[in-house]
Amino acid sequence: MSKRGPAKQPQHLLELKGTARKSRKRTMPVCGKLITTLEQVGELCDYSILSKQGQQIFLQRCTYLIGLKMLEAAYLDALLLYSMYFDMALQCIDEIQKEKWFSSLYDKKGKLAGYVENPHLKLLDRICRVLGNISKELLLTPASRMRMEVESEKKAADIMNISSDPIEI
């Protein structure tokens, strides 16, 4: 039985040709100004546009990424957006809890005509999709963190192999 399609080419060759596609296993490269303290965040970004709850979310996520040594100035805008959407999601959840999932719909005579889905449910669904996409990019999901840990372990193993190799003189 023969294989279908053209033979697979090495990634470095595809990059040289300019036909390489982004790999799913890539993580955020640190190539900009690395932020090491929350004071730097305050200097580089005005997060006062967020609500109090949004500001707390923003600072918590910044602290987390600073701990991973992955927070760059370029990511602050995405973090602002993430915090705003996360705050909106929490507000939607509050509204759903107040108004319940479905509302009764009555006709002109006052008889029950059916039920209507709470509009905050659709909004929450859209917000959660956006949050998921931003979270993956900022290493805020368990899967993205696992990918980062696996790659850092590979780098550590490579360093150990180099140090154990005999030196030729």
Backbone as CSV, one residue per row, in Angstrom:
resi,resn,N_x,N_y,N_z,CA_x,CA_y,CA_z,C_x,C_y,C_z
1,MET,0.842,-1.172,0.000,0.000,0.000,0.000,0.891,1.240,0.000
2,SER,0.603,2.151,-0.872,1.452,3.332,-0.997,0.950,4.467,-0.101
3,LYS,1.862,5.377,0.192,1.518,6.547,1.002,0.767,7.554,0.139
4,ARG,-0.078,8.309,0.799,-0.803,9.350,0.075,-0.090,10.682,0.253
5,GLY,-0.060,11.453,-0.807,0.508,12.790,-0.740,2.017,12.791,-0.867
6,PRO,2.568,13.996,-0.890,4.022,14.101,-1.041,4.739,13.693,0.256
7,ALA,6.013,13.365,0.099,6.814,12.984,1.262,6.973,14.191,2.189
8,LYS,7.031,13.920,3.482,7.210,14.984,4.471,8.618,15.545,4.347
9,GLN,8.722,16.877,4.477,10.017,17.524,4.414,10.395,18.028,5.798
10,PRO,11.666,18.084,6.105,12.106,18.580,7.410,11.686,20.042,7.620
11,GLN,11.446,20.393,8.871,10.963,21.735,9.209,11.953,22.818,8.776
12,HIS,13.248,22.570,8.968,14.228,23.601,8.604,14.238,23.859,7.095
13,LEU,13.961,22.836,6.300,13.898,23.006,4.859,12.661,23.819,4.471
14,LEU,11.537,23.553,5.124,10.324,24.322,4.867,10.523,25.789,5.234
15,GLU,11.261,26.043,6.315,11.524,27.421,6.711,12.393,28.128,5.686
16,LEU,13.376,27.419,5.142,14.229,28.015,4.114,13.431,28.355,2.856
17,LYS,12.487,27.492,2.499,11.645,27.726,1.327,10.624,28.833,1.569
18,GLY,10.312,29.063,2.839,9.287,30.051,3.166,7.893,29.463,3.178
19,THR,7.781,28.144,3.234,6.462,27.494,3.227,6.140,26.831,4.561
20,ALA,6.903,27.152,5.584,6.678,26.527,6.893,5.396,27.058,7.515
21,ARG,4.699,26.182,8.209,3.501,26.569,8.949,3.839,26.600,10.422
22,LYS,3.084,27.403,11.149,3.328,27.492,12.585,3.026,26.154,13.236
23,SER,3.895,25.760,14.138,3.708,24.525,14.874,2.837,24.790,16.088
24,ARG,2.035,23.819,16.488,1.190,23.978,17.666,2.001,23.947,18.951
25,LYS,3.197,23.429,18.883,3.985,23.232,20.093,4.871,24.422,20.434
26,ARG,4.777,25.491,19.698,5.614,26.647,20.001,5.065,27.393,21.207
27,THR,5.960,27.965,21.973,5.570,28.763,23.127,5.952,30.214,22.860
28,MET,5.581,31.077,23.790,5.872,32.493,23.620,7.384,32.719,23.722
29,PRO,8.000,33.243,22.692,9.420,33.533,22.805,9.630,34.831,23.582
30,VAL,10.640,34.835,24.411,10.969,36.057,25.134,11.946,36.823,24.271
31,CYS,11.497,37.886,23.661,12.385,38.630,22.771,12.260,40.136,22.979
32,GLY,11.340,40.595,23.802,11.166,42.017,24.045,11.683,42.388,25.416
33,LYS,11.175,43.507,25.909,11.581,43.981,27.222,10.913,43.127,28.294
34,LEU,11.708,42.376,29.027,11.207,41.487,30.062,10.845,42.295,31.302
35,ILE,9.668,42.051,31.843,9.196,42.741,33.032,9.456,41.843,34.233
36,THR,10.090,42.409,35.264,10.465,41.600,36.428,9.743,42.008,37.707
37,THR,9.087,43.169,37.724,8.369,43.616,38.923,7.034,44.236,38.537
38,LEU,6.113,44.284,39.495,4.815,44.912,39.246,4.933,46.423,39.070
39,GLU,5.979,47.025,39.627,6.177,48.467,39.456,6.404,48.809,37.980
40,GLN,7.112,47.943,37.286,7.336,48.148,35.853,6.017,48.081,35.088
41,VAL,5.115,47.222,35.524,3.813,47.102,34.864,3.069,48.433,34.965
42,GLY,3.092,49.036,36.163,2.427,50.314,36.370,3.005,51.427,35.519
43,GLU,4.314,51.377,35.271,4.963,52.393,34.449,4.637,52.223,32.966
44,LEU,4.513,50.991,32.516,4.335,50.717,31.091,2.880,50.650,30.640
45,CYS,1.955,50.479,31.572,0.576,50.212,31.182,-0.390,50.937,32.125
46,ASP,-1.418,51.548,31.549,-2.455,52.199,32.347,-3.635,51.242,32.449
47,TYR,-3.704,50.527,33.544,-4.780,49.566,33.739,-5.921,50.148,34.557
48,SER,-5.949,51.468,34.708,-7.038,52.116,35.450,-8.346,52.106,34.656
49,ILE,-8.282,51.752,33.382,-9.512,51.670,32.578,-10.366,50.466,32.986
50,LEU,-9.742,49.529,33.703,-10.461,48.341,34.156,-11.227,48.642,35.440
51,SER,-12.240,47.834,35.710,-12.953,47.930,36.984,-12.034,47.428,38.095
52,LYS,-12.442,47.589,39.339,-11.626,47.117,40.469,-11.351,45.620,40.348
53,GLN,-12.400,44.866,40.019,-12.239,43.424,39.864,-11.307,43.109,38.692
54,GLY,-11.436,43.838,37.597,-10.564,43.645,36.445,-9.118,43.974,36.769
55,GLN,-8.896,45.000,37.581,-7.535,45.350,37.991,-6.921,44.238,38.834
56,GLN,-7.716,43.656,39.717,-7.200,42.542,40.533,-6.816,41.355,39.655
57,ILE,-7.673,41.051,38.686,-7.383,39.949,37.762,-6.101,40.246,36.995
58,PHE,-5.968,41.472,36.496,-4.792,41.893,35.733,-3.519,41.728,36.562
59,LEU,-3.529,42.221,37.795,-2.334,42.156,38.630,-2.001,40.720,39.035
60,GLN,-3.025,39.897,39.250,-2.774,38.487,39.576,-2.098,37.779,38.407
61,ARG,-2.587,38.010,37.207,-2.008,37.349,36.035,-0.607,37.878,35.752
62,CYS,-0.407,39.168,35.971,0.936,39.731,35.795,1.914,39.086,36.778
63,THR,1.491,38.944,38.020,2.335,38.325,39.039,2.680,36.895,38.644
64,TYR,1.700,36.179,38.137,1.919,34.797,37.704,2.959,34.743,36.581
65,LEU,2.803,35.586,35.556,3.718,35.567,34.416,5.101,36.090,34.788
66,ILE,5.169,37.022,35.741,6.468,37.490,36.221,7.188,36.330,36.909
67,GLY,6.446,35.542,37.674,7.028,34.371,38.333,7.587,33.368,37.346
68,LEU,6.933,33.234,36.196,7.428,32.333,35.146,8.548,32.961,34.319
69,LYS,8.812,34.241,34.558,9.777,35.028,33.781,9.392,35.060,32.308
70,MET,8.090,35.259,32.052,7.572,35.275,30.689,6.846,36.569,30.339
71,LEU,6.748,37.513,31.270,5.976,38.725,30.997,6.843,39.753,30.295
72,GLU,6.388,40.165,29.133,7.058,41.203,28.355,6.116,42.382,28.202
73,ALA,6.675,43.519,27.874,5.877,44.730,27.688,4.856,44.531,26.562
74,ALA,5.214,43.777,25.558,4.317,43.563,24.413,3.068,42.779,24.794
75,TYR,3.123,42.011,25.891,1.983,41.186,26.282,0.988,41.919,27.175
76,LEU,1.314,43.126,27.594,0.448,43.848,28.519,-0.910,44.178,27.902
77,ASP,-0.929,44.505,26.620,-2.213,44.798,25.962,-3.110,43.568,25.947
78,ALA,-2.534,42.421,25.658,-3.317,41.185,25.660,-3.806,40.862,27.071
79,LEU,-2.988,41.145,28.064,-3.402,40.922,29.449,-4.531,41.861,29.857
80,LEU,-4.471,43.112,29.372,-5.574,44.048,29.636,-6.866,43.520,29.041
81,LEU,-6.784,43.072,27.812,-7.956,42.533,27.140,-8.466,41.288,27.861
82,TYR,-7.563,40.413,28.251,-7.933,39.213,28.986,-8.657,39.581,30.279
83,SER,-8.116,40.537,31.024,-8.711,40.940,32.304,-10.086,41.547,32.107
84,MET,-10.239,42.341,31.044,-11.538,42.944,30.755,-12.576,41.857,30.439
85,TYR,-12.203,40.902,29.607,-13.122,39.824,29.250,-13.429,38.928,30.445
86,PHE,-12.437,38.666,31.285,-12.651,37.834,32.460,-13.639,38.527,33.398
87,ASP,-13.488,39.832,33.567,-14.409,40.599,34.402,-15.825,40.557,33.816
88,MET,-15.926,40.677,32.493,-17.242,40.599,31.845,-17.875,39.224,32.059
89,ALA,-17.067,38.188,32.007,-17.584,36.831,32.221,-18.135,36.694,33.640
90,LEU,-17.433,37.228,34.612,-17.910,37.162,35.991,-19.206,37.955,36.173
91,GLN,-19.319,39.084,35.483,-20.562,39.865,35.539,-21.720,39.095,34.908
92,CYS,-21.456,38.417,33.803,-22.494,37.601,33.160,-22.955,36.483,34.092
93,ILE,-22.027,35.862,34.776,-22.380,34.788,35.706,-23.263,35.329,36.820
94,ASP,-22.932,36.517,37.329,-23.777,37.142,38.360,-25.185,37.382,37.843
95,GLU,-25.302,37.887,36.626,-26.623,38.163,36.038,-27.409,36.865,35.820
96,ILE,-26.729,35.839,35.400,-27.399,34.542,35.192,-27.912,34.002,36.521
97,GLN,-27.129,34.164,37.568,-27.577,33.696,38.876,-28.780,34.491,39.379
98,LYS,-28.824,35.767,39.051,-29.956,36.600,39.477,-31.216,36.275,38.681
99,GLU,-31.070,36.228,37.361,-32.226,36.089,36.475,-32.546,34.644,36.118
100,LYS,-31.727,33.705,36.478,-31.848,32.280,36.154,-31.554,32.034,34.669
101,TRP,-31.553,30.784,34.283,-31.161,30.401,32.927,-32.240,30.687,31.897
102,PHE,-33.481,30.527,32.299,-34.591,30.732,31.368,-35.621,31.644,32.019
103,SER,-36.293,32.429,31.185,-37.385,33.295,31.646,-38.681,32.821,31.004
104,SER,-39.759,33.014,31.725,-41.072,32.637,31.175,-41.514,33.679,30.168
105,LEU,-42.132,33.210,29.090,-42.635,34.092,28.047,-44.154,33.954,28.011
106,TYR,-44.846,35.086,28.136,-46.307,35.085,28.173,-46.857,35.776,26.930
107,ASP,-48.028,35.311,26.467,-48.679,35.948,25.324,-49.519,37.140,25.816
108,LYS,-50.264,37.767,24.902,-51.047,38.968,25.236,-52.159,38.683,26.235
109,LYS,-52.628,37.457,26.278,-53.710,37.095,27.195,-53.196,36.706,28.579
110,GLY,-51.873,36.647,28.742,-51.295,36.298,30.028,-51.033,34.820,30.209
111,LYS,-51.211,34.044,29.155,-50.950,32.612,29.235,-49.479,32.337,28.933
112,LEU,-48.984,31.288,29.556,-47.593,30.894,29.346,-47.425,30.414,27.906
113,ALA,-46.533,31.085,27.160,-46.301,30.738,25.763,-45.015,29.927,25.578
114,GLY,-44.163,29.944,26.568,-42.911,29.196,26.457,-41.835,29.819,27.332
115,TYR,-40.621,29.460,27.028,-39.483,29.956,27.793,-38.454,30.568,26.853
116,VAL,-37.736,31.558,27.373,-36.701,32.246,26.602,-35.372,32.081,27.339
117,GLU,-34.349,31.762,26.575,-33.017,31.616,27.157,-32.492,32.981,27.594
118,ASN,-31.817,33.015,28.718,-31.221,34.250,29.216,-30.163,34.722,28.210
119,PRO,-30.242,35.980,27.754,-29.264,36.466,26.758,-27.828,36.492,27.276
120,HIS,-27.673,36.507,28.588,-26.317,36.507,29.137,-25.605,35.169,28.894
121,LEU,-26.375,34.106,28.642,-25.754,32.809,28.345,-24.977,32.849,27.029
122,LYS,-25.559,33.452,26.000,-24.877,33.549,24.704,-23.658,34.455,24.811
123,LEU,-23.819,35.551,25.540,-22.697,36.462,25.728,-21.563,35.774,26.484
124,LEU,-21.911,35.016,27.514,-20.903,34.289,28.288,-20.175,33.274,27.410
125,ASP,-20.901,32.610,26.528,-20.285,31.641,25.622,-19.265,32.318,24.713
126,ARG,-19.610,33.449,24.138,-18.684,34.186,23.258,-17.466,34.672,24.033
127,ILE,-17.701,35.175,25.240,-16.603,35.673,26.061,-15.647,34.539,26.411
128,CYS,-16.187,33.378,26.751,-15.341,32.233,27.120,-14.487,31.767,25.952
129,ARG,-14.980,31.847,24.744,-14.177,31.482,23.562,-12.985,32.418,23.409
130,VAL,-13.247,33.724,23.547,-12.167,34.702,23.438,-11.155,34.502,24.564
131,LEU,-11.657,34.289,25.773,-10.768,34.060,26.917,-9.880,32.837,26.697
132,GLY,-10.454,31.790,26.141,-9.677,30.583,25.873,-8.528,30.841,24.910
133,ASN,-8.813,31.593,23.860,-7.770,31.893,22.876,-6.663,32.754,23.475
134,ILE,-7.042,33.771,24.235,-6.030,34.634,24.848,-5.243,33.858,25.901
135,SER,-5.928,33.012,26.661,-5.276,32.238,27.719,-4.186,31.333,27.171
136,LYS,-4.438,30.723,26.035,-3.442,29.841,25.431,-2.188,30.610,25.066
137,GLU,-2.368,31.805,24.525,-1.231,32.611,24.104,-0.403,33.113,25.291
138,LEU,-1.058,33.324,26.425,-0.373,33.878,27.592,0.036,32.818,28.610
139,LEU,-0.018,31.542,28.236,0.340,30.417,29.116,-0.511,30.380,30.380
140,LEU,-1.789,30.679,30.259,-2.687,30.682,31.406,-3.564,29.443,31.468
141,THR,-3.345,28.489,30.571,-4.107,27.246,30.610,-3.171,26.100,31.013
142,PRO,-3.716,25.055,31.622,-2.865,23.924,32.008,-2.128,23.299,30.823
143,ALA,-2.790,23.196,29.681,-2.147,22.580,28.509,-0.968,23.421,28.024
144,SER,-1.125,24.723,27.983,-0.027,25.566,27.517,1.136,25.553,28.506
145,ARG,0.837,25.457,29.807,1.904,25.366,30.807,2.645,24.033,30.688
146,MET,1.911,22.951,30.429,2.552,21.644,30.271,3.503,21.650,29.073
147,ARG,3.076,22.289,27.988,3.914,22.392,26.797,5.211,23.120,27.149
148,MET,5.103,24.171,27.925,6.277,24.950,28.316,7.199,24.112,29.196
149,GLU,6.634,23.358,30.150,7.447,22.536,31.046,8.180,21.448,30.280
150,VAL,7.524,20.828,29.315,8.154,19.762,28.528,9.328,20.320,27.745
151,GLU,9.157,21.489,27.137,10.244,22.074,26.357,11.400,22.501,27.245
152,SER,11.104,23.033,28.450,12.198,23.435,29.343,12.945,22.207,29.863
153,GLU,12.236,21.082,30.064,12.906,19.852,30.483,13.829,19.331,29.388
154,LYS,13.400,19.450,28.125,14.243,19.020,27.009,15.520,19.849,26.958
155,LYS,15.391,21.173,27.171,16.571,22.032,27.154,17.515,21.662,28.286
156,ALA,16.963,21.376,29.466,17.798,20.986,30.606,18.509,19.669,30.312
157,ALA,17.838,18.725,29.671,18.453,17.444,29.323,19.581,17.656,28.316
158,ASP,19.392,18.565,27.357,20.437,18.857,26.385,21.675,19.425,27.065
159,ILE,21.484,20.289,28.038,22.611,20.880,28.756,23.363,19.800,29.524
160,MET,22.626,18.869,30.119,23.273,17.783,30.858,24.083,16.896,29.916
161,ASN,23.590,16.648,28.725,24.329,15.810,27.769,25.622,16.501,27.339
162,ILE,25.573,17.811,27.178,26.760,18.549,26.758,27.825,18.475,27.854
163,SER,27.392,18.630,29.110,28.370,18.640,30.201,28.977,17.259,30.472
164,SER,28.275,16.190,30.098,28.802,14.846,30.347,29.645,14.307,29.190
165,ASP,29.643,14.995,28.066,30.448,14.546,26.924,31.935,14.727,27.230
166,PRO,32.745,13.785,26.797,34.187,13.933,27.023,34.758,15.061,26.161
167,ILE,35.727,15.714,26.697,36.373,16.823,25.983,37.607,16.279,25.289
168,GLU,37.682,16.538,24.001,38.859,16.092,23.235,39.845,17.221,23.132
169,ILE,41.106,16.868,23.323,42.153,17.887,23.251,43.034,17.617,22.081
